[in-house]
Amino acid sequence: MRLPCGRRGTPAGECPGRGWVRGPVRADAAAGEPVAVAVPGERIALIRDALGEAAGDVRMLDMREAGRNPGRIIPGVLCAFADVQPAGRRVRIVGEPVWPGRTETEYPACAQHEALINAVFRGRTVTILCPYDASRLDERVLADARATHPVVIPAAPGPRQDSDAYAPGAVVARHNRPLPPPPDGALSFAFAECSLPQARHAATGEGARLGLTGVRLDDLSLVTAELATNSVVHGGGGGLLRVWPEDGYVVCEVRDKGRLADPLAGRRPAPRDQRGGRGLLLVNLVSDLVRTHTGPNGTTVRCWFAR
């Protein structure tokens, strides 16, 4: 392990796929070390060219698909690769979760994801490099990068530096923002334990009316059932379901009186022998985006599904 937290951060102005993969990534791949690269799809060809023959030894993933929902990246990308490697073997992952074009709606979930990675991999033999396109991302994003990564590697040749701004907990808290209110006309359904099936049927009926079909409609049904059940068990016995259309998506929100104390809830892969406790993980794995706000008066979980 290179760092106590097992991670390196890189706000890099260089286009991912060039200098920073020719050295350590190609060397590790040639040495038989497990290496994965998860970047937006249009960068993959650049990386293959930079790696040359070593590209065949690197697991390549399109982050626009695998990491569309930032809450899916830790369990579905990083842990999905690292956890299947032989115990004690060093693993290197290059992951670019923040790219130009991420929306303002998506970005708080991206920042929180970046702040939580070290807590998941602390004590493990894993090095994670996170490239940032400093020439196209604004300074607010780069400031968050410095606060969520213990080490920064500049794009221009120069030494690695410990980040004096490293404060991941502050980033998680800062982006725990109240969500904008649903629009007028959103479907609203107050539910309790006795009305869980009706809540699910209400959500899927509205989702179908708004254009969801097939697997996407099934995903909405699953998410509604998991969130509503979680509200009954952990959120005071019930909650409020809302569904509405937004910019080509169907949005499902569940609000209750519970307090989500663990920011990693739904991001840790569940052990195979664990009974239950997978509800929020399933929500992250099937949704296109998940945003959460928790405060003294309760918790709101909002999920997006592309139509």
WORAWO-V726335 format. One record per backbone hydrogen bond with DSSP energy under -0.5 kcal/mol. CO is the residue of the C=O (numbers start at 1). NH is the residue of the N-H. If there is no record, write none. Layout:
CO_NH / CO_NH
This chain:
3_6 / 4_123 / 8_130 / 9_153 / 10_12 / 10_132 / 12_134 / 15_18 / 18_21 / 18_22 / 19_23 / 21_26 / 23_27 / 24_28 / 25_29 / 26_30 / 27_31 / 28_33 / 29_32 / 34_92 / 35_59 / 36_94 / 37_39 / 37_61 / 38_96 / 39_63 / 40_43 / 40_44 / 41_44 / 41_45 / 43_47 / 44_48 / 45_49 / 46_50 / 47_51 / 48_52 / 51_54 / 52_55 / 53_56 / 54_57 / 55_58 / 57_35 / 58_60 / 59_37 / 61_39 / 61_63 / 62_65 / 62_66 / 63_67 / 65_68 / 68_70 / 69_72 / 70_73 / 70_74 / 72_76 / 73_77 / 73_78 / 74_79 / 77_81 / 78_82 / 79_83 / 81_84 / 82_85 / 86_89 / 90_34 / 91_127 / 92_36 / 93_95 / 93_129 / 94_38 / 95_97 / 97_99 / 99_102 / 103_107 / 104_108 / 106_109 / 106_110 / 107_111 / 108_112 / 109_113 / 110_114 / 111_115 / 112_116 / 113_116 / 113_117 / 116_120 / 117_120 / 117_121 / 118_122 / 121_124 / 124_126 / 125_91 / 127_93 / 128_8 / 129_95 / 129_131 / 130_10 / 132_12 / 132_134 / 133_136 / 133_137 / 138_141 / 138_142 / 139_143 / 140_144 / 141_145 / 142_146 / 143_147 / 144_148 / 145_149 / 147_167 / 150_163 / 151_9 / 152_154 / 152_161 / 161_152 / 162_164 / 163_166 / 167_170 / 167_171 / 168_172 / 169_173 / 170_174 / 171_175 / 173_176 / 175_177 / 183_186 / 187_243 / 189_241 / 191_239 / 192_195 / 193_196 / 195_199 / 196_200 / 197_201 / 198_202 / 199_203 / 200_204 / 201_205 / 202_206 / 203_207 / 204_208 / 205_209 / 206_210 / 207_212 / 208_211 / 213_216 / 213_217 / 214_218 / 215_219 / 216_220 / 217_221 / 218_222 / 219_223 / 220_224 / 221_225 / 222_226 / 223_227 / 224_228 / 225_229 / 226_230 / 227_231 / 228_232 / 229_233 / 230_234 / 230_235 / 231_235 / 231_237 / 231_238 / 235_257 / 237_193 / 239_191 / 240_255 / 241_189 / 242_253 / 243_187 / 244_251 / 246_249 / 248_307 / 249_246 / 249_251 / 250_305 / 251_244 / 252_303 / 253_242 / 254_301 / 255_240 / 256_299 / 258_260 / 259_261 / 261_263 / 262_265 / 264_267 / 264_268 / 271_274 / 274_276 / 278_282 / 279_283 / 280_284 / 281_285 / 282_286 / 283_287 / 289_304 / 291_302 / 293_300 / 295_298 / 298_295 / 299_256 / 300_293 / 301_254 / 302_291 / 303_252 / 304_288 / 304_289 / 305_250
